[in-house]
Amino acid sequence: MCAATPDFNVDCPSRLIFEQIADKWSMMVITVLDAGPVRFNGIKRRLEGVTQKSLTQCLRRLERNGLIERRVIPVSPVAVEYELTDLGRSLQPRLLSVYSWTVEMMQEIEAARQQFDQKTAA
């Protein structure tokens, strides 16, 4: 089993879960679903640059891990919508915290990038 402190042992199941929820599309999908159920194409429109294949794989991973629920809407043509589960909602504040930090520190990060690029270009 996993240690109490993060050691990222290859046998620790948390490593796979971390990998599956911390990728960019998963974090964005969970954020998009914060307001409530959204159809596949609605999610795709909100995530500029995501391919249909990448979004489908991401949604399946999130569903498998119990973070979202997929619901078929019996209309013609058949539609599918996705919604956060209680488990997914419990992750939401943590992801929003990371997003807020990113926005708050964007100028510092950009300055560090420029400094690095100037140093490595010399």
N, C-alpha and C positions, 0 to 999 in steps of 0.2 A: 504494500500500500504506500501511499504518498507520505512524505514527511510533513510536519507542521509548517516548516519554512520552505519557501519555494526553492527546490533544487533542480526542477525540470528533468527529473529522471525519465529516461526513455520509456520505462514501464508504468509511469504514473498516468492514470486516465485523465487527470486534469489537464495534462499537456495537450491532448487531442481536443478536448472541449475548448480550451483557451485558443487553440489554433483556429477552431471553427467559428468562434464568436467574435474574435478580435480582428478578422480580416475586414477590409474596407467596405465591401458590399454588405456584409452581415450587419455591421454597425449602422450603416445608412438605412437599410431596410427596417431595422428595429425602430429607428428614429422616425421614418416615414409612417410606420404603423401606429405611432403614438396617439394620433387623433382618432383612431378607430379603424374599422375594416376598410381595406382598399383592394380593388381588383388588380390583377396582374399588370394590365397595361397602364393603370394609374401609377403603380410603383415604378414601372419602366420609364414613364414620362418624367418622374421626379428624379431619377438617377441618370443624369446625362452621361452617356458613354458606356453604360452597361449593355452587354449583348443579351439576347434572349436566352442563350445557352447558359451564360454565367449567372443570370438572375434565376433561372430555373434550378440550377445546381445549388445556389445559395438558399433559396426558399426550401428546397428539400432538406438541406442540412439543418436549417433552423427548425423545420417541422419535426425532423427525427430527434432533435435534442429537446423537444418539448417547449420551444420558445414561441412558436407561432402555430396557429391552427388554419388549415386549408378547408374552405367550405365551397362546395359546388352549388351554384345557383341555377335551379331548373328553369331557365328561360331559353328562348330560341334566338340566336345560338346560345349554347350552354356557356355560362360564365363562371369564373372562379374568383373568390376573394380570400384575402388573408387577414388574420387578426392576431394580435398578441395574446398569448395565454397569460395566466397569473404569473407563471414562472418568467415569461418574457418581460412582463411589466416590472418584476422585481429587479431585472437587469437594467431597465431603462434609465433610472436616475444615475447609475454609475457611468453609462455611456454618455449621457448628457453632460456629466461632469468632465469627462475627457474632452468632449467637443468644446465646452466652455473654456477649458484650459487652453485648447488649441487656438481658439479665437483670441483669447486674452494675451497669449504669448507670441502671436504671429509676427509682430514686428521684431521681437528679440530673436526669434528663430530665423527670420529673413536676414537680420544683421549678422548672425553667426554663420549662415550660409555664405553670404558675401565675403566675410572675413576668411572663411575656409577656402573659397574659390580663388581669392586673391593670393592667398598663401601658397596654394598648390599650383597656381599658374606661373609663379615665379621660378 
